[in-house]
Every structure is written in structure tokens, then in C-alpha cells.
Amino acid sequence: MSSSRDEFKKQIPELYPRLHRAMTAYLAGSNVEPDDILQEAFLKAYRSVEQFEGKSGFYTWLYSIARNLSIDEFRKRKHEKKRSSVPVEDFEIESDDFESDDQKENVLILRKAISELPELLKTVVVMKTIDGMSYSEISDVLDVNEQTLKNRMFRARKELAGILDKMGVNEL
């Protein structure tokens, strides 16, 4: 067994929950199940770990695989009616360990607002805000320059403010 494969296997317990959290947010509002995408992504990565060049971390590489699988699934299902299979309460932004009911309500409102963003903007918000990736890492995954990503984040914040305003939320 190769050292790449061994290293990958060692990191799975750390990689899986982080990627699950990101994919749950990324797929919110769609009828694509994060667990299905993750299973396929990890399997694909495991089978092709020998081709992993190490230019980025395993997480960035896996995220890219999972995102591409998600996009493929969206294309396959384009004809299906858009409906959410993930209740807003089940999204994981960072944790569901809330200090108060107010904090829980704020997080749930924000999760719902993020799910309503256009895919292009939602991707950057999920990767940057929820998953804590740097613009450099996001750039590696999406193959988009960092300034474009910063512009998308700015637009996403403006759109989130508009969505929250329509929801009757003045501030969180």
C-alpha cells in the first residue's frame, strides 16, 4: 500500500466531518443528499490518491471532487422540481451547540438566507465563512482568481443583507 493512500486513510476521521458540514451547507435547498456525494467523493479520491499531486491539501482536493460531483448531480436532476430535502434546522453552519435560544434562532435564519443565494455566491460563502477556507484555498478548488472571489463575497454579503431584510430581519 502506498504512503499517499496511508496518509489519506489517516486523515479521513478529520476530513469527513468537515467536508460533511460544508457539503450540507452547499447542497441546502437542493434534493441532493450530502451523504451520497461524500461517499462517492471519498471513494473516487481513494481510488485515485496516487494521482494526488500534493499542490494543495487533501481537504481542498476532496472538496473539489465533492463539488464537481454535486454539479454533475445538479445537471442530471435539472428537470426535477426544486425542493429542499434538508430542513433548515439540519444545516450545520459550524456547530449545533448553541449558547442560547436567540443564538440558535439567528444561526437558523442565517442558514436559510445562505441557502437562497445563487449557487456561485453560495459556494464562496460556504467555503469562506462556514468552512473557514482561505481565498487561496478557494481559488485552488474553484480555479478562480482571489480578487474575483473577494468580489463575489462582497456581492454575497449584499444579497444576504437583502434576503434578511425581506425576511424581516434587521440585524443578527
Phi, psi and omega in degrees: 000140185284160178290327177299315181294318178299314181297318179299312180301321180297327185273349183305315180300331178275321184289319188299307182297323180295315180290326178298316179300314182294317182289327177299316179290318182297321184269000181304137179086357177251174177256024177266129182275126179303321182298323179294315180297315181296317180301314180294320181295314180295322179295314179298317180296316181299318181292330184246020183300334178296332180275353179296121186271347179077014178290335176228179178281167178303321183298312181299318179297313179297318180301317180298317178298312182297319180296315179297320177297321178297315180298317177301318181293321177300318180296318180297325187262009185309324183285344181284150178295136181286122175210154181272130175259356180245109178301144182308324182296340183269353178297148175244111177278302173226320183197158174252020175267093184265144179281334181207166176295324179297317179297317180299314180299316179299316180295318180295321178296314180296319178300317179296316180298316179299321181295341181269355178290152172300150186308316182301318181280321180301321180303311182295317180298314181298312184293319184278306188278313185278316185266348175073023179283151176280163177299326178297315179295318179298319178301319178297316183290313187270347184058048179229141183291158187297323180295320177299319179296319178296321177296319178295321179295319178299313178298320180298317179298318178297315180294321177299318179300318178295318179296315180297322179297316178296331179280356180083020180258121180276316178203152178256000000 
